[in-house]
Amino acid sequence: MKYIVLTLVLFIGTFNAFSQFENQSSQSDALASGWSLSAGFNSISSIGDRNPFGKIGEWGFKNPISVGAEYAWPTGFAIEQSITLNGFSAGDEVDGQELTEDATYFSTDTAFKYYFGTHIFPEVDWLDLFAGTGFGFFGVDSTNISANLSGGATFWISEKFGVRLQNVMKFAFDHKNSGIDNNHFQWHLQGIFRL
């Protein structure tokens, strides 16, 4: 329950903190609006509540596919729905447990984002910085729900195509009893296509 409250507080706080910029934004510095699609790779650092930059061998990178669809408004706000697949091999260590067989990771996440880069670098049109919050449904051994925090950057190569680097921190609702379906970090490297 506390993660639901945390997610709501973060979303409302983000909305209130940046709503002042909505009135100040002119048509010339508004972000591109509309739909975009993303596809790429992801890696999972599933080490519970320990250091997310722990041993590289603890990261899942087996069939690491991620896809998503996003709708953005000129005000800088956006909503994204994504689906990711990944996995772990037998012998991998996940949350301090050695797996005895291969495991498949699946998640679907809804993210509410705010693109704030134009407020820091108003003259730079090839870089979009963003932060977000949301929730997800994921499973490895069983299933769990997570409260998510995310952040990242998109580097635009052209008006319609960019490359995105993103990190999503996922906090499992049933943290104490979830086994390997626990808190984790997910890193993304994706191509972005504006429609």
DRENDO-1510 file (C-alpha; in Angstrom, 1 decimal, always signed):
<recs>
REC; n; res; u; v; w
REC; 1; MET; +0.0; +0.0; +0.0 .
REC; 2; LYS; +2.8; +2.4; +0.8 .
REC; 3; TYR; +4.2; +2.0; -2.7 .
REC; 4; ILE; +0.8; +3.0; -4.2 .
REC; 5; VAL; +0.8; +6.1; -2.0 .
REC; 6; LEU; +4.5; +6.8; -3.0 .
REC; 7; THR; +3.7; +6.5; -6.7 .
REC; 8; LEU; +0.7; +8.9; -6.4 .
REC; 9; VAL; +2.7; +11.4; -4.3 .
REC; 10; LEU; +5.5; +11.4; -6.8 .
REC; 11; PHE; +3.2; +11.8; -9.8 .
REC; 12; ILE; +1.2; +14.6; -8.2 .
REC; 13; GLY; +4.4; +16.3; -7.0 .
REC; 14; THR; +5.9; +16.1; -10.5 .
REC; 15; PHE; +2.7; +17.5; -12.0 .
REC; 16; ASN; +2.6; +20.4; -9.5 .
REC; 17; ALA; +6.3; +21.2; -9.7 .
REC; 18; PHE; +6.4; +21.5; -13.5 .
REC; 19; SER; +2.9; +22.9; -14.1 .
REC; 20; GLN; +4.4; +26.4; -13.9 .
REC; 21; PHE; +6.4; +25.7; -17.0 .
REC; 22; GLU; +3.3; +24.9; -19.0 .
REC; 23; ASN; +2.1; +28.5; -19.0 .
REC; 24; GLN; +5.6; +29.8; -19.8 .
REC; 25; SER; +6.2; +27.5; -22.7 .
REC; 26; SER; +5.8; +29.1; -26.1 .
REC; 27; GLN; +4.9; +27.3; -29.3 .
REC; 28; SER; +8.5; +27.5; -30.5 .
REC; 29; ASP; +10.0; +25.6; -27.6 .
REC; 30; ALA; +7.2; +23.1; -27.1 .
REC; 31; LEU; +8.2; +19.5; -27.5 .
REC; 32; ALA; +7.0; +17.4; -30.4 .
REC; 33; SER; +3.7; +15.9; -29.6 .
REC; 34; GLY; +1.9; +12.8; -30.9 .
REC; 35; TRP; +2.7; +9.1; -31.0 .
REC; 36; SER; +6.1; +7.3; -31.0 .
REC; 37; LEU; +7.1; +3.7; -31.0 .
REC; 38; SER; +10.2; +2.2; -29.3 .
REC; 39; ALA; +12.0; -1.1; -29.7 .
REC; 40; GLY; +15.3; -2.3; -28.4 .
REC; 41; PHE; +17.1; -4.2; -25.6 .
REC; 42; ASN; +16.9; -4.4; -21.8 .
REC; 43; SER; +19.0; -5.7; -19.0 .
REC; 44; ILE; +17.8; -6.6; -15.5 .
REC; 45; SER; +19.8; -6.0; -12.4 .
REC; 46; SER; +17.7; -8.2; -10.1 .
REC; 47; ILE; +19.6; -7.9; -6.8 .
REC; 48; GLY; +16.8; -6.9; -4.5 .
REC; 49; ASP; +17.6; -3.9; -2.4 .
REC; 50; ARG; +21.4; -4.1; -2.8 .
REC; 51; ASN; +23.6; -1.9; -4.9 .
REC; 52; PRO; +22.1; -1.8; -8.5 .
REC; 53; PHE; +25.6; -1.6; -9.9 .
REC; 54; GLY; +26.7; -4.9; -8.4 .
REC; 55; LYS; +28.3; -7.7; -10.2 .
REC; 56; ILE; +27.7; -7.7; -13.9 .
REC; 57; GLY; +27.2; -11.4; -13.8 .
REC; 58; GLU; +24.0; -10.8; -11.8 .
REC; 59; TRP; +22.4; -9.0; -14.7 .
REC; 60; GLY; +19.8; -10.8; -16.8 .
REC; 61; PHE; +20.4; -10.5; -20.5 .
REC; 62; LYS; +18.7; -13.5; -22.2 .
REC; 63; ASN; +16.3; -12.7; -25.1 .
REC; 64; PRO; +16.2; -9.1; -23.9 .
REC; 65; ILE; +13.4; -7.5; -26.0 .
REC; 66; SER; +11.6; -4.3; -25.1 .
REC; 67; VAL; +8.9; -2.6; -27.1 .
REC; 68; GLY; +6.6; +0.3; -26.3 .
REC; 69; ALA; +4.2; +3.0; -27.5 .
REC; 70; GLU; +4.1; +6.6; -26.1 .
REC; 71; TYR; +1.8; +9.5; -26.6 .
REC; 72; ALA; +3.3; +13.0; -25.8 .
REC; 73; TRP; +1.7; +16.4; -25.4 .
REC; 74; PRO; +3.4; +19.7; -26.3 .
REC; 75; THR; +3.4; +20.6; -22.6 .
REC; 76; GLY; +6.1; +17.9; -22.0 .
REC; 77; PHE; +3.9; +15.3; -20.4 .
REC; 78; ALA; +3.7; +11.8; -21.9 .
REC; 79; ILE; +2.3; +8.4; -21.1 .
REC; 80; GLU; +3.9; +5.2; -22.3 .
REC; 81; GLN; +2.9; +1.5; -22.3 .
REC; 82; SER; +5.7; -1.0; -22.6 .
REC; 83; ILE; +6.3; -4.8; -22.7 .
REC; 84; THR; +9.6; -6.4; -22.0 .
REC; 85; LEU; +11.0; -9.9; -22.1 .
REC; 86; ASN; +14.3; -11.1; -20.7 .
REC; 87; GLY; +15.5; -14.1; -18.7 .
REC; 88; PHE; +18.1; -15.8; -16.5 .
REC; 89; SER; +20.1; -19.0; -17.2 .
REC; 90; ALA; +20.5; -21.9; -14.8 .
REC; 91; GLY; +23.4; -21.1; -12.5 .
REC; 92; ASP; +22.7; -17.3; -12.5 .
REC; 93; GLU; +22.4; -15.7; -9.1 .
REC; 94; VAL; +19.2; -13.7; -8.6 .
REC; 95; ASP; +18.6; -12.0; -5.2 .
REC; 96; GLY; +21.2; -14.1; -3.6 .
REC; 97; GLN; +19.7; -17.4; -4.9 .
REC; 98; GLU; +21.3; -19.6; -7.5 .
REC; 99; LEU; +18.8; -20.7; -10.2 .
REC; 100; THR; +18.6; -24.4; -10.9 .
REC; 101; GLU; +16.9; -23.9; -14.2 .
REC; 102; ASP; +16.3; -21.2; -16.9 .
REC; 103; ALA; +13.8; -18.5; -16.0 .
REC; 104; THR; +11.9; -16.1; -18.2 .
REC; 105; TYR; +11.2; -12.5; -17.2 .
REC; 106; PHE; +8.1; -10.7; -18.5 .
REC; 107; SER; +6.8; -7.3; -17.6 .
REC; 108; THR; +4.3; -4.7; -18.8 .
REC; 109; ASP; +4.6; -1.2; -17.4 .
REC; 110; THR; +2.6; +2.1; -17.6 .
REC; 111; ALA; +4.8; +5.2; -17.2 .
REC; 112; PHE; +3.8; +8.8; -16.7 .
REC; 113; LYS; +6.7; +11.0; -17.9 .
REC; 114; TYR; +7.7; +14.6; -18.0 .
REC; 115; TYR; +10.3; +15.8; -20.5 .
REC; 116; PHE; +12.2; +18.6; -18.8 .
REC; 117; GLY; +15.3; +19.0; -20.9 .
REC; 118; THR; +14.0; +22.2; -22.7 .
REC; 119; HIS; +14.0; +24.0; -19.3 .
REC; 120; ILE; +17.7; +23.2; -18.8 .
REC; 121; PHE; +19.0; +23.3; -22.4 .
REC; 122; PRO; +16.5; +25.5; -24.3 .
REC; 123; GLU; +18.7; +25.8; -27.4 .
REC; 124; VAL; +19.4; +22.0; -27.7 .
REC; 125; ASP; +16.8; +20.2; -29.9 .
REC; 126; TRP; +18.7; +16.9; -30.2 .
REC; 127; LEU; +18.4; +15.9; -26.6 .
REC; 128; ASP; +15.3; +15.1; -24.5 .
REC; 129; LEU; +15.7; +14.4; -20.8 .
REC; 130; PHE; +12.8; +12.9; -18.8 .
REC; 131; ALA; +11.7; +11.5; -15.5 .
REC; 132; GLY; +8.7; +9.4; -14.8 .
REC; 133; THR; +6.7; +7.3; -12.4 .
REC; 134; GLY; +4.2; +4.5; -12.9 .
REC; 135; PHE; +3.4; +1.0; -12.1 .
REC; 136; GLY; +4.0; -2.4; -13.6 .
REC; 137; PHE; +3.2; -6.1; -13.6 .
REC; 138; PHE; +6.1; -8.5; -13.8 .
REC; 139; GLY; +7.0; -12.1; -13.2 .
REC; 140; VAL; +9.9; -14.6; -13.1 .
REC; 141; ASP; +9.0; -17.4; -10.8 .
REC; 142; SER; +5.6; -16.1; -9.9 .
REC; 143; THR; +4.1; -12.6; -10.5 .
REC; 144; ASN; +4.2; -9.3; -8.7 .
REC; 145; ILE; +3.1; -5.7; -9.1 .
REC; 146; SER; +5.6; -2.8; -8.8 .
REC; 147; ALA; +5.7; +0.9; -8.3 .
REC; 148; ASN; +8.2; +2.3; -10.8 .
REC; 149; LEU; +10.5; +5.4; -11.0 .
REC; 150; SER; +12.3; +6.1; -14.3 .
REC; 151; GLY; +14.6; +8.5; -15.9 .
REC; 152; GLY; +16.6; +8.8; -19.1 .
REC; 153; ALA; +17.6; +10.6; -22.2 .
REC; 154; THR; +16.7; +10.4; -25.9 .
REC; 155; PHE; +19.3; +11.5; -28.4 .
REC; 156; TRP; +17.6; +12.6; -31.7 .
REC; 157; ILE; +19.6; +11.6; -34.8 .
REC; 158; SER; +16.9; +13.0; -37.1 .
REC; 159; GLU; +13.4; +14.6; -36.7 .
REC; 160; LYS; +11.8; +11.1; -36.7 .
REC; 161; PHE; +14.4; +8.8; -35.2 .
REC; 162; GLY; +16.3; +8.8; -31.9 .
REC; 163; VAL; +18.2; +6.5; -29.5 .
REC; 164; ARG; +16.9; +6.3; -25.9 .
REC; 165; LEU; +18.9; +5.3; -22.7 .
REC; 166; GLN; +16.6; +4.6; -19.8 .
REC; 167; ASN; +16.6; +3.2; -16.3 .
REC; 168; VAL; +13.5; +1.9; -14.5 .
REC; 169; MET; +13.6; +1.2; -10.8 .
REC; 170; LYS; +10.9; -1.3; -9.9 .
REC; 171; PHE; +9.8; -1.7; -6.2 .
REC; 172; ALA; +7.8; -4.9; -5.7 .
REC; 173; PHE; +4.6; -4.5; -3.7 .
REC; 174; ASP; +5.0; -7.9; -1.9 .
REC; 175; HIS; +8.7; -7.3; -1.2 .
REC; 176; LYS; +9.1; -9.6; +1.8 .
REC; 177; ASN; +7.5; -12.7; +0.4 .
REC; 178; SER; +8.2; -12.5; -3.3 .
REC; 179; GLY; +11.4; -14.6; -3.6 .
REC; 180; ILE; +13.1; -13.7; -6.9 .
REC; 181; ASP; +10.1; -11.6; -8.1 .
REC; 182; ASN; +11.5; -8.7; -6.1 .
REC; 183; ASN; +12.8; -5.2; -6.4 .
REC; 184; HIS; +15.0; -4.7; -9.4 .
REC; 185; PHE; +16.5; -2.2; -11.9 .
REC; 186; GLN; +15.8; -2.5; -15.6 .
REC; 187; TRP; +18.1; -0.7; -18.1 .
REC; 188; HIS; +17.0; +0.0; -21.7 .
REC; 189; LEU; +18.7; +0.9; -25.0 .
REC; 190; GLN; +16.1; +1.5; -27.6 .
REC; 191; GLY; +15.4; +3.1; -31.0 .
REC; 192; ILE; +12.5; +5.7; -31.0 .
REC; 193; PHE; +10.4; +6.3; -34.0 .
REC; 194; ARG; +8.1; +9.3; -34.2 .
REC; 195; LEU; +4.9; +8.7; -36.2 .
</recs>
